[in-house]
Amino acid sequence: MLRPLTLVLSLALAGPALAQDANPIAVRDAFARATLPGAPVGGVYMTLTNTGAADDRLVSATTDAAQAVSLHEMVMKDDTMRMAPLPDGLPLPAGEAVALAPSGKHLMLENLAKPLVQGATIDVTLTFEQAAPLTIAVPVMAVNAGKMQHHHH
């Protein structure tokens, strides 16, 4: 008679821990920049914090706002800032925050379904190597959003 009760208690006690461990990736300060009419691409920015004990990786993202989403970073090459894809995804070390910001790492929305209009919100689903996928609501900010933001770590 004790076994069913033990199982119920074990699950009840483990439940909150399992729920917390189900997605150790926290997203904050997500935004997209508004685009001009006819612009084929847009950018999405955020801070991803891996609160888990194991390293993870952002491997892809999707949104109905664009045909494709790719991970890019801005790199200096031959005195010129260039965009380079991150084909292996974005490493998210355990216990660390990783910023996706203008002029840095970012999600590139390719072949936009329609212009991103300031005040609108788009849903973006983030897929990780370990953690469960996360769908986030991303507000569309001004064309120059993020230029004056300062983040202290």
C-alpha positions as CSV (number, residue, x, y, z in Angstrom):
1,M,0.0,0.0,0.0
2,L,2.9,2.3,0.6
3,R,4.2,2.2,-3.0
4,P,1.5,4.3,-4.7
5,L,1.8,7.0,-2.0
6,T,5.6,7.0,-2.3
7,L,5.3,7.5,-6.1
8,V,2.7,10.3,-5.8
9,L,4.9,12.1,-3.2
10,S,8.0,11.6,-5.3
11,L,6.3,13.1,-8.4
12,A,4.8,15.9,-6.3
13,L,8.2,16.8,-4.9
14,A,10.0,16.4,-8.3
15,G,7.3,18.3,-10.2
16,P,8.5,21.8,-9.5
17,A,12.2,20.8,-10.1
18,L,11.2,19.2,-13.4
19,A,9.2,22.2,-14.5
20,Q,12.1,24.5,-13.7
21,D,14.6,22.3,-15.4
22,A,12.4,21.9,-18.5
23,N,13.6,25.2,-19.8
24,P,16.6,26.8,-18.3
25,I,16.9,29.4,-21.0
26,A,15.5,32.8,-20.0
27,V,14.8,35.5,-22.6
28,R,14.7,39.2,-21.8
29,D,14.7,42.6,-23.6
30,A,13.6,41.0,-26.9
31,F,12.9,43.4,-29.7
32,A,12.8,43.8,-33.5
33,R,13.6,46.9,-35.4
34,A,10.9,48.3,-37.7
35,T,11.7,48.0,-41.4
36,L,11.2,50.3,-44.3
37,P,8.6,49.2,-46.9
38,G,10.1,46.8,-49.4
39,A,13.0,45.8,-47.1
40,P,13.6,42.1,-47.5
41,V,15.2,41.5,-44.1
42,G,14.8,42.5,-40.5
43,G,16.7,41.9,-37.2
44,V,15.6,40.5,-33.8
45,Y,17.7,41.1,-30.7
46,M,17.5,39.9,-27.1
47,T,19.5,38.6,-24.1
48,L,19.5,34.8,-23.6
49,T,20.5,33.6,-20.2
50,N,21.3,29.9,-19.6
51,T,20.3,29.4,-16.0
52,G,21.0,25.6,-16.2
53,A,24.0,23.7,-15.1
54,A,24.8,22.4,-18.7
55,D,25.9,24.3,-21.7
56,D,23.3,24.7,-24.5
57,R,23.1,26.2,-28.0
58,L,20.5,28.2,-29.9
59,V,20.4,26.2,-33.1
60,S,17.5,27.8,-35.0
61,A,14.5,30.1,-34.9
62,T,11.3,30.5,-36.9
63,T,8.6,33.1,-37.3
64,D,5.6,33.6,-39.5
65,A,6.9,37.1,-40.2
66,A,9.6,35.8,-42.5
67,Q,10.4,32.9,-44.8
68,A,13.6,32.1,-43.0
69,V,15.5,33.1,-39.8
70,S,19.3,32.7,-39.6
71,L,21.8,33.5,-36.9
72,H,24.4,36.1,-37.8
73,E,27.2,38.0,-36.2
74,M,29.0,41.2,-37.2
75,V,32.7,40.7,-37.6
76,M,35.5,43.0,-38.5
77,K,37.4,41.8,-41.6
78,D,39.9,43.9,-43.6
79,D,38.8,47.0,-41.7
80,T,35.2,46.5,-42.8
81,M,32.3,45.3,-40.6
82,R,30.7,42.3,-42.3
83,M,27.9,40.0,-41.4
84,A,28.8,36.3,-41.0
85,P,26.4,33.4,-40.5
86,L,26.7,31.2,-37.4
87,P,26.1,27.8,-39.0
88,D,26.7,25.9,-35.8
89,G,24.3,28.0,-33.8
90,L,24.9,30.3,-30.9
91,P,26.7,28.8,-27.8
92,L,24.9,29.5,-24.5
93,P,27.3,28.6,-21.7
94,A,25.8,27.4,-18.4
95,G,25.2,30.3,-16.0
96,E,25.9,33.0,-18.6
97,A,24.0,35.7,-20.5
98,V,24.6,36.1,-24.2
99,A,23.4,39.3,-25.9
100,L,22.0,39.5,-29.4
101,A,22.3,43.2,-30.2
102,P,22.5,45.6,-33.2
103,S,26.1,45.5,-34.6
104,G,26.6,42.1,-32.9
105,K,25.1,38.7,-32.9
106,H,21.4,38.7,-34.0
107,L,18.6,36.8,-35.6
108,M,18.2,37.8,-39.3
109,L,14.6,37.6,-40.6
110,E,14.9,36.8,-44.3
111,N,12.3,37.4,-47.0
112,L,9.8,39.3,-44.7
113,A,6.2,38.5,-45.2
114,K,5.4,42.2,-44.7
115,P,7.3,45.2,-43.3
116,L,7.9,45.1,-39.5
117,V,5.8,48.1,-38.2
118,Q,6.7,49.9,-35.0
119,G,4.1,48.9,-32.3
120,A,3.4,45.5,-33.8
121,T,4.5,42.2,-32.1
122,I,5.8,39.1,-33.9
123,D,6.1,35.6,-32.4
124,V,9.5,34.0,-32.7
125,T,10.1,30.3,-31.8
126,L,13.7,29.6,-30.6
127,T,15.0,26.0,-30.9
128,F,17.9,24.9,-28.7
129,E,20.1,21.9,-28.7
130,Q,19.1,20.8,-25.2
131,A,16.3,23.0,-23.8
132,A,12.7,22.8,-25.0
133,P,11.7,25.3,-27.8
134,L,10.5,28.7,-26.6
135,T,8.0,30.9,-28.4
136,I,8.4,34.6,-27.5
137,A,6.4,37.7,-28.3
138,V,8.8,40.2,-29.8
139,P,7.8,43.9,-29.9
140,V,8.7,45.9,-33.0
141,M,10.5,49.0,-32.0
142,A,11.7,52.1,-33.9
143,V,14.1,51.7,-36.8
144,N,17.0,52.8,-34.7
145,A,16.0,51.0,-31.5
146,G,18.9,49.6,-29.4
147,K,21.4,52.3,-30.4
148,M,21.3,54.1,-27.1
149,Q,20.8,51.1,-24.8
150,H,23.7,50.3,-22.4
151,H,23.9,47.0,-20.7
152,H,26.1,46.5,-17.7
153,H,27.3,43.1,-16.8
